[in-house]
């Protein structure tokens, strides 16, 4: 540090020590992080404001890049799609496209864009917007990151007039009506330049969904306001605030204290901690998510160039199979999730979707069997040394591996403890690495700098999207663009099955092919599903008066496969005497602390709020 820097730091610290008593006296408490300070602000009198607490930060406000569940949820609220899941049946229903038809050969789809849809800046939504969006994903590598496979079978996309969108495919595409790509306004996005570097973080953002992003502060909060021009009609609430918390315990405390009104995607300990509060409804239903391990079986770029430093033993399917046998999935579901999860006797599609769910049975079923795991490794030539640690067949390297988890994630810590014990019994020492979500995503999806990692994906009613994360085409380019891979998997048999299901329009036959894809993932084990967590949520019934889950029969609130819960929810309006107090005090404290931090540059560090789970969609 320079002498001037040291002086500034000392001055900053002195100012901080001098000012803190005054600010504490003013606020009645010590200053809080931005999220909690915002949460304590009183809602605007007469307005219906709902505050959602989350423990996962937005990875990007750019829908071409975002893969996390919080980002996908926000994009559902702010943008429109061609179709959306029906809240009752989860089948495709009209959104920006009010109708559609296909050619006899099923290769040409013609969508009619509704005439009454407008962007939040007042301009009409047109077929040109949709064509520009899809063509961008088709032609720009960086834009493929979130949903690239959804357009891989597209031959061309054109707008023949303002209301007519024509998509031609190379082969029939069974999932056409469940396209997951948000439609963005061409007149805004065509001027942004490099899609891969565009943050889309200025407010208000132009969208055509039920809400408009009015304010965004990275890693802290997102404020959304009801879109009065939404084609379906404005939502029942006036504002929706998404508040980011450091960890689940802090979010839980915020719900109990009334700082937030709803919290979803809870782990079992946090869900159980809500019991007994008369103002809180505990919501426990089937989940749409699988939790699994990623095994670095030889990470490569899309042009088959090796990247990363994964342990070479993981290239051997025998080693991956032995690791699978070492895992006691029932113990993880019972002891890590308190029984509020289903052990994964299948692959990455959860049993919530019975039509597509594949369950291993008979000789396919892998059970917890340490003796079997050791036998497999013995026969494959991985011998144990005097220290009990196995080595490669050539004897040059020990089977010592890293396990990557997320920072500040107690549940993942517990998983690591169990795996460490079981893997030790089969001669594979496991060391835990804790990474923030940005670093985690970079290493497991682009650079390949890992051995085994925890992960999870939220599955849509049509599972094609999550299955596509294991395609060869999802691997990153040599320059690190595109991607979206979940395992760096590239398997000819899996690719063949994917193409078959893509063009199979007989739904039961297609479901059988999708089950074969899951079986291939299960037996080859580039990923190993460990359990399917229940959907665990909580909300304050003294604030939220009604909310419709998706699907409506025992479905999901936050993180569901459509925007319906937040479009339909209603809340108590803030009373006329709610102004003052919290809002002014919180802002005053925030301003003082901000000034001090600037004065103490180079000395005081602001720790970024990190995501506790890299939940993807």
C-alpha positions as CSV (number, residue, x, y, z in Angstrom):
1,X,0.0,0.0,0.0
2,X,1.3,3.5,-0.8
3,X,1.8,6.1,1.9
4,X,-1.1,8.1,0.5
5,X,-3.2,4.9,0.5
6,X,-2.3,4.2,4.1
7,X,-3.3,7.8,5.1
8,X,-6.7,7.4,3.3
9,X,-7.2,4.1,5.0
10,X,-6.5,5.5,8.4
11,X,-8.7,8.4,7.7
12,X,-11.5,6.1,6.6
13,X,-11.2,4.0,9.7
14,X,-11.2,7.1,11.9
15,X,-14.3,8.4,10.2
16,X,-16.0,5.1,10.5
17,X,-15.3,4.8,14.2
18,X,-16.5,8.4,14.7
19,X,-19.6,8.0,12.6
20,X,-20.8,4.6,13.7
21,X,-22.1,5.7,17.1
22,X,-24.2,8.4,15.5
23,X,-25.6,6.1,12.8
24,X,-26.4,3.5,15.4
25,X,-28.2,6.0,17.5
26,X,-30.1,7.2,14.5
27,X,-31.1,3.7,13.4
28,X,-31.3,2.0,16.7
29,X,-29.0,-0.7,15.5
30,X,-25.7,-1.3,13.6
31,X,-25.7,-0.8,9.8
32,X,-26.8,-3.8,7.8
33,X,-25.9,-5.1,4.4
34,X,-27.9,-3.7,1.5
35,X,-30.3,-6.5,1.2
36,X,-31.5,-6.4,4.8
37,X,-31.6,-2.6,4.8
38,X,-33.8,-2.7,1.7
39,X,-36.0,-5.4,3.3
40,X,-36.6,-3.2,6.3
41,X,-37.8,-0.3,4.2
42,X,-41.5,0.1,4.5
43,X,-43.5,-0.6,1.3
44,X,-45.1,2.4,-0.3
45,X,-48.5,3.2,1.4
46,X,-51.5,1.8,-0.4
47,X,-49.4,-0.4,-2.7
48,X,-49.2,-4.2,-2.8
49,X,-45.5,-5.1,-2.6
50,X,-44.3,-8.7,-2.3
51,X,-40.7,-9.4,-1.2
52,X,-39.1,-12.7,-2.3
53,X,-36.0,-13.8,-0.5
54,X,-33.4,-15.8,-2.4
55,X,-29.9,-17.2,-1.6
56,X,-28.7,-17.4,-5.2
57,X,-27.3,-14.4,-7.1
58,X,-28.2,-13.6,-10.7
59,X,-25.5,-14.9,-13.0
60,X,-26.6,-12.6,-15.7
61,X,-29.5,-10.3,-16.6
62,X,-28.8,-11.2,-20.2
63,X,-31.2,-14.0,-21.1
64,X,-28.8,-15.3,-23.8
65,X,-26.2,-16.1,-21.1
66,X,-28.2,-16.8,-17.9
67,X,-28.6,-20.4,-16.6
68,X,-29.4,-20.1,-12.9
69,X,-32.9,-20.6,-11.7
70,X,-33.2,-17.1,-10.2
71,X,-32.2,-15.5,-13.5
72,X,-34.6,-17.7,-15.5
73,X,-37.4,-16.8,-13.1
74,X,-36.8,-13.1,-13.5
75,X,-36.7,-13.5,-17.3
76,X,-40.0,-15.3,-17.2
77,X,-41.5,-12.3,-15.4
78,X,-40.0,-9.7,-17.7
79,X,-40.1,-11.3,-21.1
80,X,-42.6,-13.1,-23.3
81,X,-42.2,-16.5,-25.0
82,X,-43.9,-18.1,-28.0
83,X,-45.7,-20.4,-25.6
84,X,-45.9,-21.0,-21.9
85,X,-46.9,-24.1,-19.8
86,X,-50.6,-24.2,-19.0
87,X,-50.9,-23.7,-15.2
88,X,-53.3,-26.7,-14.9
89,X,-51.8,-29.3,-17.3
90,X,-48.2,-27.9,-18.0
91,X,-49.0,-28.5,-21.7
92,X,-48.0,-25.6,-24.1
93,X,-50.4,-22.8,-24.2
94,X,-50.4,-19.4,-26.1
95,X,-48.2,-16.5,-25.0
96,X,-46.8,-14.1,-27.6
97,X,-47.9,-16.6,-30.2
98,X,-51.7,-16.7,-30.1
99,X,-51.9,-19.6,-32.5
100,X,-49.8,-21.8,-34.8
101,X,-50.0,-24.4,-37.5
102,X,-47.6,-26.9,-39.1
103,X,-47.0,-28.2,-42.6
104,X,-48.0,-31.7,-43.6
105,X,-44.3,-32.8,-43.4
106,X,-44.0,-31.2,-39.9
107,X,-40.9,-29.2,-41.1
108,X,-42.5,-25.7,-41.3
109,X,-44.2,-24.0,-38.3
110,X,-46.1,-20.8,-38.7
111,X,-46.8,-18.7,-35.6
112,X,-49.2,-15.8,-35.4
113,X,-47.9,-13.1,-33.0
114,X,-50.8,-11.5,-31.0
115,X,-51.7,-8.0,-32.1
116,X,-52.3,-6.7,-28.5
117,X,-48.8,-7.5,-27.2
118,X,-46.6,-4.4,-26.5
119,X,-43.1,-3.8,-25.2
120,X,-42.9,-1.9,-22.0
121,X,-41.7,1.2,-23.9
122,X,-45.0,1.2,-25.8
123,X,-43.7,-0.3,-29.1
124,X,-45.6,-3.3,-30.5
125,X,-44.2,-6.8,-30.2
126,X,-43.7,-8.1,-33.8
127,X,-42.6,-11.3,-35.5
128,X,-39.4,-9.5,-36.3
129,X,-38.5,-9.5,-32.6
130,X,-38.9,-13.2,-32.4
131,X,-37.0,-13.8,-35.7
132,X,-34.1,-11.6,-34.5
133,X,-34.0,-13.4,-31.1
134,X,-33.8,-16.9,-32.6
135,X,-31.4,-15.9,-35.4
136,X,-29.1,-14.5,-32.8
137,X,-28.9,-17.7,-30.9
138,X,-28.4,-19.6,-34.2
139,X,-25.5,-17.5,-35.4
140,X,-23.7,-16.0,-32.4
141,X,-21.6,-18.4,-30.3
142,X,-21.9,-16.4,-27.2
143,X,-25.7,-16.3,-27.4
144,X,-25.9,-20.1,-27.4
145,X,-24.9,-20.4,-23.7
146,X,-28.3,-20.5,-22.2
147,X,-30.5,-22.3,-24.8
148,X,-28.3,-23.1,-27.8
149,X,-29.7,-26.6,-28.5
150,X,-33.3,-25.3,-28.7
151,X,-32.5,-23.9,-32.2
152,X,-29.9,-26.4,-33.5
153,X,-32.5,-28.1,-35.7
154,X,-33.7,-24.8,-37.1
155,X,-32.9,-24.3,-40.8
156,X,-34.3,-20.8,-41.0
157,X,-36.4,-18.3,-39.0
158,X,-38.2,-15.4,-40.9
159,X,-40.8,-12.9,-40.3
160,X,-43.0,-12.7,-43.4
161,X,-44.9,-9.7,-41.8
162,X,-45.3,-8.1,-38.4
163,X,-47.5,-10.9,-37.1
164,X,-46.3,-14.0,-38.9
165,X,-43.2,-16.0,-37.8
166,X,-42.1,-18.9,-39.9
167,X,-39.7,-21.5,-38.6
168,X,-38.3,-24.2,-40.9
169,X,-36.6,-27.2,-39.3
170,X,-34.2,-29.7,-40.8
171,X,-36.2,-32.6,-39.2
172,X,-39.5,-32.6,-37.4
173,X,-39.0,-31.2,-33.9
174,X,-41.3,-32.7,-31.2
175,X,-40.4,-29.9,-28.6
176,X,-41.1,-27.0,-30.9
177,X,-44.0,-25.7,-28.7
178,X,-41.9,-25.8,-25.6
179,X,-39.1,-23.5,-26.8
180,X,-37.4,-22.0,-23.6
181,X,-36.0,-18.9,-25.3
182,X,-37.3,-15.5,-24.1
183,X,-38.2,-13.1,-26.9
184,X,-36.3,-9.8,-26.7
185,X,-37.0,-6.5,-28.4
186,X,-35.1,-6.2,-31.6
187,X,-35.0,-2.4,-31.5
188,X,-33.1,-2.5,-28.2
189,X,-30.9,-5.5,-28.6
190,X,-29.6,-5.0,-32.2
191,X,-27.6,-2.1,-30.9
192,X,-25.9,-3.7,-27.9
193,X,-22.8,-5.0,-29.8
194,X,-21.1,-8.0,-28.3
195,X,-23.9,-10.2,-26.8
196,X,-21.4,-12.1,-24.7
197,X,-20.3,-8.9,-22.9
198,X,-23.7,-7.2,-22.6
199,X,-24.9,-7.2,-19.0
200,X,-28.5,-6.0,-19.7
201,X,-28.4,-4.4,-16.2
202,X,-29.7,-0.9,-16.9
203,X,-33.2,-0.1,-15.7
204,X,-36.0,0.1,-16.6
205,X,-35.3,-2.9,-18.9
206,X,-37.7,-3.2,-21.9
207,X,-39.7,-6.4,-21.8
208,X,-43.2,-7.7,-22.7
209,X,-43.8,-9.9,-19.6
210,X,-46.1,-9.2,-16.6
211,X,-43.4,-7.3,-14.7
212,X,-40.8,-4.6,-15.6
213,X,-37.4,-4.6,-14.0
214,X,-37.3,-1.1,-12.5
215,X,-34.0,-1.3,-10.5
216,X,-31.2,-3.8,-10.3
217,X,-28.2,-3.8,-7.9
218,X,-25.9,-6.7,-8.5
219,X,-25.8,-9.4,-5.8
220,X,-28.2,-7.3,-3.7
221,X,-31.7,-6.9,-5.1
222,X,-34.0,-6.6,-8.1
223,X,-37.1,-4.4,-8.0
224,X,-39.8,-5.3,-10.5
225,X,-43.0,-3.3,-11.1
226,X,-46.3,-4.5,-12.6
227,X,-46.4,-4.0,-16.3
228,X,-49.7,-2.0,-16.9
229,X,-49.5,-2.7,-20.6
230,X,-49.2,-6.5,-20.3
231,X,-51.4,-8.2,-22.9
232,X,-53.1,-10.4,-20.3
233,X,-53.7,-7.5,-17.9
234,X,-51.5,-6.1,-15.1
235,X,-50.6,-8.5,-12.2
236,X,-52.6,-8.1,-9.0
237,X,-49.6,-6.8,-7.1
238,X,-47.9,-3.5,-7.7
239,X,-44.3,-4.4,-7.1
240,X,-42.2,-7.6,-6.7
241,X,-38.8,-7.2,-4.9
242,X,-36.2,-10.0,-5.1
243,X,-33.8,-9.7,-2.2
244,X,-30.5,-11.6,-2.1
245,X,-29.4,-13.1,1.2
246,X,-25.9,-14.3,2.2
247,X,-27.2,-17.7,3.3
248,X,-30.4,-19.7,3.9
249,X,-30.4,-19.0,7.6
250,X,-30.4,-15.3,7.1
251,X,-33.2,-15.6,4.6
252,X,-35.2,-17.7,7.0
253,X,-34.7,-15.1,9.8
254,X,-35.9,-12.5,7.3
255,X,-39.1,-14.4,6.7
256,X,-39.8,-14.8,10.4
257,X,-39.2,-11.1,11.0
258,X,-41.4,-10.0,8.1
259,X,-38.5,-8.5,6.1
260,X,-39.6,-10.8,3.2
261,X,-42.9,-12.5,2.4
262,X,-41.9,-15.6,0.5
263,X,-38.9,-17.9,0.3
264,X,-38.5,-21.0,-1.9
265,X,-36.1,-23.8,-2.8
266,X,-35.3,-24.4,0.9
267,X,-33.1,-27.1,2.2
268,X,-34.6,-29.4,4.8
269,X,-33.1,-27.8,7.9
270,X,-34.3,-24.3,6.9
271,X,-37.8,-25.7,6.0
272,X,-38.1,-27.5,9.4
273,X,-37.0,-24.3,11.2
274,X,-40.2,-22.6,10.0
275,X,-42.5,-25.0,11.9
276,X,-44.7,-23.5,14.6
277,X,-44.9,-20.0,13.3
278,X,-48.6,-19.1,13.0
279,X,-48.0,-16.5,10.3
280,X,-46.0,-18.8,8.0
281,X,-47.3,-21.5,5.6
282,X,-44.9,-24.4,5.0
283,X,-45.2,-25.6,1.4
284,X,-43.9,-29.1,0.7
285,X,-44.6,-30.7,-2.7
286,X,-42.8,-32.8,-5.3
287,X,-39.8,-31.1,-6.7
288,X,-38.7,-30.5,-10.3
289,X,-35.0,-30.8,-9.5
290,X,-32.3,-33.4,-9.4
291,X,-29.1,-33.1,-7.3
292,X,-26.2,-34.9,-8.8
293,X,-22.4,-35.3,-9.1
294,X,-20.5,-34.1,-12.2
295,X,-17.5,-36.4,-12.9
296,X,-14.7,-34.9,-15.1
297,X,-14.3,-37.8,-17.5
298,X,-12.1,-35.8,-19.8
299,X,-13.2,-32.2,-20.5
300,X,-12.9,-31.0,-24.0
301,X,-13.9,-28.0,-26.1
302,X,-16.3,-28.3,-29.0
303,X,-13.5,-29.1,-31.4
304,X,-12.3,-32.0,-29.1
305,X,-9.3,-30.2,-27.6
306,X,-8.6,-31.3,-24.0
307,X,-9.0,-28.7,-21.3
308,X,-8.7,-28.7,-17.5
309,X,-7.0,-31.0,-15.1
310,X,-9.5,-33.7,-14.2
311,X,-8.1,-36.9,-12.7
312,X,-7.3,-39.3,-15.5
313,X,-8.8,-42.2,-13.6
314,X,-12.3,-40.6,-14.2
315,X,-11.9,-41.3,-17.9
316,X,-12.4,-45.0,-17.1
317,X,-16.1,-45.9,-16.9
318,X,-15.1,-48.7,-14.4
319,X,-13.9,-46.0,-11.9
320,X,-17.1,-44.0,-12.4
321,X,-19.2,-47.1,-11.9
322,X,-17.3,-47.9,-8.7
323,X,-17.9,-44.4,-7.4
324,X,-21.6,-44.9,-8.1
325,X,-21.7,-48.0,-6.0
326,X,-19.9,-46.3,-3.1
327,X,-22.7,-43.7,-2.7
328,X,-25.5,-44.4,-0.2
329,X,-28.3,-42.3,-1.8
330,X,-30.9,-43.2,0.9
331,X,-28.5,-42.0,3.6
332,X,-28.1,-38.7,1.8
333,X,-31.8,-38.2,1.3
334,X,-32.6,-39.2,4.9
335,X,-29.7,-37.5,6.8
336,X,-28.8,-34.5,4.6
337,X,-32.4,-33.7,3.6
338,X,-34.2,-35.1,6.7
339,X,-36.2,-37.5,4.5
340,X,-37.6,-34.6,2.4
341,X,-36.1,-36.0,-0.8
342,X,-36.4,-39.1,-2.9
343,X,-33.2,-41.2,-3.4
344,X,-32.3,-41.1,-7.1
345,X,-32.8,-44.6,-8.4
346,X,-32.8,-42.9,-11.8
347,X,-31.1,-40.2,-13.7
348,X,-31.5,-36.4,-14.1
349,X,-35.3,-36.3,-14.8
350,X,-37.2,-36.3,-11.4
351,X,-40.2,-38.5,-10.7
352,X,-42.5,-35.4,-10.7
353,X,-42.6,-36.0,-14.5
354,X,-43.9,-39.5,-14.5
355,X,-44.3,-39.6,-18.3
356,X,-40.6,-39.1,-18.9
357,X,-39.1,-40.5,-15.6
358,X,-36.8,-43.5,-15.9
359,X,-36.2,-45.7,-12.9
360,X,-33.3,-48.2,-12.8
361,X,-34.4,-51.8,-12.0
362,X,-32.9,-55.3,-12.1
363,X,-29.3,-55.5,-13.3
364,X,-29.3,-51.8,-14.2
365,X,-29.9,-50.7,-10.6
366,X,-26.8,-49.5,-8.7
367,X,-27.1,-49.9,-5.0
368,X,-24.8,-48.8,-2.1
369,X,-22.3,-51.7,-2.1
370,X,-18.7,-50.9,-0.9
371,X,-17.6,-54.5,-1.5
372,X,-18.8,-54.3,-5.1
373,X,-17.1,-51.0,-5.6
374,X,-13.8,-52.4,-4.3
375,X,-14.2,-55.4,-6.5
376,X,-14.6,-53.4,-9.6
377,X,-11.5,-51.3,-8.9
378,X,-9.4,-54.4,-8.0
379,X,-10.4,-56.1,-11.3
380,X,-9.6,-52.9,-13.3
381,X,-6.1,-52.8,-11.9
382,X,-6.3,-49.9,-9.4
383,X,-4.3,-51.4,-6.6
384,X,-4.4,-50.2,-3.0
385,X,-1.1,-49.3,-1.4
386,X,0.0,-49.7,2.2
387,X,-1.7,-46.5,3.0
388,X,-5.0,-47.8,1.7
389,X,-5.0,-45.4,-1.3
390,X,-5.3,-46.7,-4.8
391,X,-3.0,-45.9,-7.7
392,X,-3.4,-45.8,-11.5
393,X,-2.7,-49.2,-13.2
394,X,0.7,-47.9,-14.2
395,X,1.4,-47.0,-10.5
396,X,2.4,-43.4,-11.3
397,X,-0.5,-41.5,-9.7
398,X,-2.7,-42.0,-6.7
399,X,-6.5,-41.8,-6.9
400,X,-6.7,-38.6,-4.8
401,X,-9.5,-36.4,-6.0
402,X,-11.1,-33.1,-5.3
403,X,-14.7,-32.4,-4.6
404,X,-16.0,-29.0,-5.6
405,X,-18.9,-27.5,-3.7
406,X,-20.3,-24.0,-3.2
407,X,-19.2,-21.5,-0.6
408,X,-21.5,-21.2,2.4
409,X,-23.6,-24.2,1.7
410,X,-24.2,-26.4,4.8
411,X,-26.1,-29.0,2.9
412,X,-23.2,-29.5,0.5
413,X,-20.8,-29.6,3.4
414,X,-22.7,-32.6,4.7
415,X,-22.7,-34.3,1.4
416,X,-19.0,-33.9,1.2
417,X,-18.6,-35.4,4.7
418,X,-20.5,-38.5,3.7
419,X,-18.8,-38.9,0.3
420,X,-15.4,-38.5,1.9
421,X,-16.1,-41.4,4.3
422,X,-17.5,-43.7,1.6
423,X,-14.7,-42.9,-0.9
424,X,-12.1,-43.6,1.7
425,X,-13.4,-47.1,2.0
426,X,-12.8,-47.7,-1.6
427,X,-9.3,-46.2,-1.6
428,X,-10.1,-42.8,-3.0
429,X,-9.2,-39.8,-0.7
430,X,-11.5,-36.9,-1.3
431,X,-10.6,-33.3,-0.5
432,X,-13.3,-30.6,-0.5
433,X,-12.9,-27.3,-2.4
434,X,-15.3,-24.5,-1.7
435,X,-15.9,-22.1,-4.6
436,X,-18.2,-19.1,-5.1
437,X,-20.8,-19.6,-7.9
438,X,-19.0,-17.7,-10.6
439,X,-15.8,-19.6,-10.1
440,X,-17.7,-22.9,-9.8
441,X,-19.6,-22.3,-13.1
442,X,-16.3,-21.3,-14.9
443,X,-14.4,-24.4,-13.7
444,X,-17.2,-27.0,-14.2
445,X,-18.6,-25.6,-17.5
446,X,-15.7,-24.0,-19.3
447,X,-12.2,-24.6,-18.0
448,X,-12.6,-28.2,-16.7
449,X,-10.5,-27.5,-13.6
450,X,-12.2,-30.1,-11.3
451,X,-12.5,-33.8,-10.6
452,X,-15.9,-34.2,-9.0
453,X,-18.4,-31.5,-8.4
454,X,-21.9,-31.1,-6.9
455,X,-24.6,-29.7,-9.2
456,X,-28.3,-29.7,-9.9
457,X,-30.8,-28.7,-12.6
458,X,-34.4,-27.7,-12.5
459,X,-36.3,-29.7,-15.2
460,X,-39.1,-28.3,-17.4
461,X,-42.2,-30.3,-18.2
462,X,-40.5,-31.3,-21.4
463,X,-37.0,-32.5,-20.3
464,X,-35.3,-32.0,-23.6
465,X,-33.5,-28.9,-22.4
466,X,-31.8,-30.6,-19.5
467,X,-31.0,-33.6,-21.6
468,X,-29.4,-31.2,-24.2
469,X,-26.9,-30.0,-21.6
470,X,-25.0,-33.3,-22.2
471,X,-24.7,-32.9,-25.9
472,X,-21.3,-32.5,-27.7
473,X,-22.5,-29.1,-29.0
474,X,-22.8,-27.8,-25.4
475,X,-19.1,-27.9,-24.9
476,X,-17.4,-24.5,-25.0
477,X,-15.5,-23.1,-28.0
478,X,-11.7,-22.9,-27.8
479,X,-12.1,-19.2,-26.8
480,X,-14.5,-20.1,-24.0
481,X,-17.7,-19.0,-25.6
482,X,-21.1,-20.7,-25.9
483,X,-21.1,-23.8,-23.9
484,X,-23.7,-24.5,-21.3
485,X,-22.4,-28.0,-20.8
486,X,-23.2,-29.8,-17.6
487,X,-20.7,-32.6,-17.9
488,X,-18.5,-32.1,-21.0
489,X,-20.2,-35.2,-22.2
490,X,-19.9,-36.2,-25.9
491,X,-21.2,-39.7,-26.6
492,X,-22.3,-41.1,-30.0
493,X,-24.9,-43.3,-28.6
494,X,-26.5,-40.5,-26.5
495,X,-26.3,-38.1,-29.5
496,X,-28.1,-40.7,-31.7
497,X,-30.9,-41.1,-29.1
498,X,-31.2,-37.3,-28.7
499,X,-31.8,-36.9,-32.5
500,X,-34.3,-39.7,-32.5
501,X,-36.4,-38.2,-29.8
502,X,-36.2,-34.8,-31.4
503,X,-38.1,-35.9,-34.5
504,X,-40.4,-38.5,-32.9
505,X,-43.8,-36.9,-32.9
506,X,-45.6,-39.9,-31.3
507,X,-45.4,-38.8,-27.6
508,X,-45.3,-42.2,-25.9
509,X,-42.6,-43.4,-28.3
510,X,-40.6,-40.2,-27.7
511,X,-40.9,-40.8,-24.0
512,X,-39.4,-44.2,-24.3
513,X,-36.4,-42.8,-26.3
514,X,-35.9,-40.1,-23.6
515,X,-35.8,-42.9,-21.0
516,X,-33.1,-44.7,-23.0
517,X,-31.1,-41.4,-22.9
518,X,-31.4,-41.3,-19.1
519,X,-30.3,-45.0,-18.9
520,X,-27.2,-44.1,-20.9
521,X,-26.3,-41.3,-18.5
522,X,-27.0,-43.7,-15.6
523,X,-24.8,-46.5,-16.8
524,X,-22.0,-44.4,-18.3
525,X,-22.0,-42.1,-15.3
526,X,-20.7,-38.7,-16.5
527,X,-23.1,-37.5,-13.9
528,X,-24.6,-39.4,-10.9
529,X,-28.0,-38.3,-9.6
530,X,-28.0,-38.7,-5.8
531,X,-31.5,-37.5,-4.8
532,X,-34.5,-35.5,-5.9
533,X,-35.3,-32.9,-3.3
534,X,-38.8,-32.0,-2.4
535,X,-40.0,-28.5,-3.3
536,X,-39.8,-26.8,0.1
537,X,-41.0,-23.2,0.5
538,X,-42.6,-20.9,3.0
539,X,-44.7,-17.7,2.8
540,X,-46.3,-15.3,5.2
541,X,-50.1,-15.7,5.2
542,X,-50.5,-12.3,6.9
543,X,-49.0,-10.7,3.8
544,X,-49.8,-13.0,0.8
545,X,-53.6,-13.5,0.5
546,X,-53.6,-15.9,-2.5
547,X,-51.1,-17.6,-4.8
548,X,-51.6,-20.2,-7.5
549,X,-48.8,-22.9,-7.8
550,X,-47.8,-24.4,-11.0
551,X,-49.1,-26.9,-11.7
552,X,-52.2,-25.8,-9.8
553,X,-52.6,-29.2,-8.1
554,X,-49.8,-29.3,-5.4
555,X,-47.3,-27.5,-7.6
556,X,-44.4,-25.1,-7.1
557,X,-44.5,-21.4,-6.1
558,X,-41.0,-19.8,-6.7
559,X,-38.9,-21.6,-9.3
560,X,-41.9,-23.2,-11.1
561,X,-41.8,-23.7,-14.9
562,X,-43.9,-20.6,-15.6
563,X,-44.7,-17.1,-14.4
564,X,-48.2,-18.0,-13.3
565,X,-47.6,-18.0,-9.5
566,X,-46.3,-14.5,-9.4
567,X,-48.7,-13.2,-12.0
568,X,-51.6,-14.6,-10.0
569,X,-50.5,-13.8,-6.4
570,X,-52.3,-11.2,-4.4
571,X,-51.2,-9.4,-1.2
572,X,-52.2,-7.0,1.5
573,X,-51.7,-3.4,0.6
574,X,-49.3,-1.4,2.8
575,X,-51.2,0.7,5.3
576,X,-51.3,4.5,5.0
577,X,-49.1,4.9,8.1
578,X,-46.3,2.7,6.8
579,X,-44.2,5.5,5.4
580,X,-41.2,6.8,7.3
581,X,-39.2,5.0,10.0
582,X,-37.5,2.1,8.2
583,X,-37.2,3.6,4.8
584,X,-35.5,6.9,5.6
585,X,-33.4,5.5,8.4
586,X,-32.1,2.6,6.3
587,X,-31.2,4.9,3.4
588,X,-29.5,7.4,5.7
589,X,-27.3,4.6,7.2
590,X,-26.6,3.2,3.7
591,X,-25.4,6.6,2.5
592,X,-23.1,7.2,5.5
593,X,-21.5,3.8,5.2
594,X,-21.0,4.2,1.4
595,X,-19.2,7.5,2.0
596,X,-16.9,5.9,4.6
597,X,-16.1,3.0,2.3
598,X,-15.1,5.3,-0.5
599,X,-12.9,7.3,1.9
600,X,-11.2,4.1,3.1
601,X,-10.5,2.7,-0.4
602,X,-7.7,0.1,-0.3
603,X,-8.4,-0.8,3.3
604,X,-12.0,-1.9,3.8
605,X,-13.2,-4.7,1.6
606,X,-16.8,-5.2,0.6
607,X,-17.4,-9.0,0.3
608,X,-19.6,-10.0,-2.6
609,X,-22.8,-11.8,-1.8
610,X,-22.4,-15.3,-3.1
611,X,-24.8,-17.9,-4.3
612,X,-25.3,-20.9,-2.0
613,X,-26.3,-23.2,-4.8
614,X,-25.6,-23.2,-8.5
615,X,-29.1,-24.3,-9.3
616,X,-29.6,-24.2,-13.0
617,X,-32.4,-24.4,-15.5
